[in-house]
Amino acid sequence: MSRVKQLHVNGRDFPVNVEGERTLLSVLRDELELTGTKYGCGEGQCGACAVLLDGVPARSCQVSVGSVGSRKIKTIEGLEQNGRLHPLQQAFLNADAMQCGYCTAGMIMAGVALLQKKPDPSEDEIIRSMNGHICRCGAYQRLIAAVKEGAKALQNGAGSVGFNETRGSK
């Protein structure tokens, strides 16, 4: 695989010069210093490394950076707008939906993807969308409550959940 020279992350083009075989996760963390996306299992099983590729959740530990091409990458850092947390990020804080916080970024990214498709998801839809995201602290009920709260906040005009390229640009 050839070298990758540029990535479109959180609304900006970033110059890189990396081997295409590297994982997207390693490039985000090591080259772009976007450390909100976590290395969990390295096998795509835990969800800690979830990012959005063109608005669709992807396990960045399993995606080669060479396969990304010109797709738009959104990380947890790209959700805030003008120094304000995304409504789902705020809902996670309000619901105390994290203990150690290691899974949180991946859970939030999965939640954002769900709310893009389904602004008012049922509890079963939330559970299905979070399937495969492991919270070792077992805060699943609070995670579900946070997604419900985030959905309500978005419905009440607290912000946009869409894949807007200018949001969260640094």
C-alpha positions in Angstrom: 0.0 0.0 0.0 1.3 3.5 -0.8 1.9 6.4 1.5 -1.0 8.6 2.7 -0.3 12.3 2.4 -3.5 13.9 3.7 -6.5 13.2 5.9 -9.7 15.1 6.3 -10.4 15.2 10.1 -12.9 17.2 12.0 -13.5 19.6 9.1 -9.9 20.2 8.3 -7.3 18.8 5.9 -4.2 17.5 7.7 -0.9 16.8 6.0 0.5 13.5 7.0 3.2 11.2 5.5 2.5 7.7 6.7 2.4 4.2 5.4 -1.0 3.2 4.2 -0.9 0.0 6.2 -1.0 1.8 9.5 -4.2 1.9 11.4 -6.3 5.0 11.4 -6.2 4.8 15.2 -2.4 5.0 15.3 -2.3 7.9 12.9 -5.0 9.9 14.7 -3.2 9.4 18.1 0.4 9.4 17.2 0.6 11.8 14.2 -2.3 14.1 14.7 -2.2 13.9 18.6 -6.0 13.4 18.7 -5.9 11.1 21.8 -9.6 11.1 22.6 -10.0 8.0 20.5 -8.7 5.2 22.6 -6.8 2.0 21.9 -8.9 -0.8 23.6 -8.5 -4.3 22.4 -6.9 -3.7 19.0 -9.3 -6.2 17.5 -12.4 -4.2 16.8 -14.3 -5.9 19.6 -14.6 -3.2 22.3 -15.6 0.0 20.5 -13.2 2.3 22.4 -11.6 3.4 19.1 -14.9 4.3 17.3 -14.8 7.3 15.0 -17.2 8.3 12.2 -16.2 7.9 8.6 -18.6 10.0 6.5 -21.0 9.8 9.4 -20.8 6.0 9.8 -19.2 4.4 12.9 -15.9 2.6 12.3 -13.5 0.8 14.5 -10.3 2.8 13.8 -8.1 0.0 15.1 -9.2 -2.1 12.2 -9.2 0.5 9.4 -6.0 1.0 7.5 -5.3 4.7 6.9 -4.7 3.9 3.2 -8.3 2.7 2.8 -9.8 6.0 4.1 -9.1 8.0 1.0 -11.0 11.3 1.0 -13.6 10.3 3.5 -14.5 12.7 6.3 -13.2 11.5 9.6 -14.9 12.7 12.8 -13.4 12.1 16.2 -14.6 12.9 19.7 -12.6 16.1 19.5 -14.6 17.3 16.5 -17.9 17.2 18.3 -17.6 20.4 20.4 -18.6 23.7 18.9 -17.2 27.1 19.9 -15.9 25.6 23.2 -19.3 24.0 24.0 -19.8 20.3 24.3 -22.0 18.5 21.8 -25.4 17.8 23.5 -24.6 14.1 23.7 -21.3 14.8 25.4 -23.1 17.0 27.9 -25.7 14.3 28.4 -23.0 11.8 29.3 -21.7 14.1 31.9 -25.2 14.9 33.3 -26.1 11.2 33.5 -22.8 10.3 35.1 -22.5 7.8 32.3 -18.9 7.0 32.8 -16.7 5.8 35.6 -13.2 5.2 34.2 -14.2 7.0 31.0 -12.1 4.7 28.7 -15.1 3.6 26.6 -16.8 7.0 26.6 -15.5 8.5 23.3 -16.4 5.4 21.4 -19.9 5.2 23.0 -20.5 8.9 22.3 -19.5 8.5 18.6 -21.8 5.5 18.3 -24.6 7.5 19.9 -24.0 10.4 17.5 -24.2 8.1 14.6 -27.5 6.6 15.9 -29.0 10.1 16.5 -28.1 11.1 13.0 -30.3 8.3 11.7 -32.9 8.1 14.4 -33.4 11.4 16.4 -35.8 9.7 18.8 -34.5 6.2 19.3 -36.2 3.6 21.5 -34.3 1.9 24.3 -34.0 -1.2 22.1 -32.6 0.8 19.3 -30.0 2.4 21.6 -29.0 -1.0 22.9 -28.6 -2.3 19.4 -26.5 0.7 18.3 -24.3 0.2 21.4 -23.9 -3.5 20.9 -20.3 -4.4 20.8 -19.2 -1.4 22.8 -17.8 -2.7 26.0 -18.0 -0.7 29.3 -15.8 -2.6 31.7 -17.3 -0.5 34.6 -20.8 -1.7 33.7 -22.4 1.7 33.4 -24.8 0.5 30.7 -28.0 1.8 32.2 -26.5 5.3 32.6 -25.2 5.1 29.0 -28.7 4.4 27.8 -30.1 7.3 29.9 -27.4 9.6 28.4 -28.4 8.8 24.8 -32.0 9.4 25.7 -31.2 12.7 27.3 -29.0 13.7 24.4 -31.8 12.9 22.0 -34.2 15.1 23.9 -31.6 17.9 24.1 -31.2 17.8 20.3 -34.9 17.7 19.7 -35.2 20.8 21.9 -32.7 22.7 19.8 -29.6 22.2 21.9 -27.5 21.7 18.8 -27.2 19.7 15.6 -26.2 16.1 15.4 -25.5 16.2 11.7 -22.1 15.5 10.2 -21.4 19.2 9.7 -17.8 19.8 8.6 -17.4 23.1 10.3 -18.4 21.9 13.7 -15.5 21.2 16.0 -12.8 22.4 13.6 -9.7 23.4 15.5 
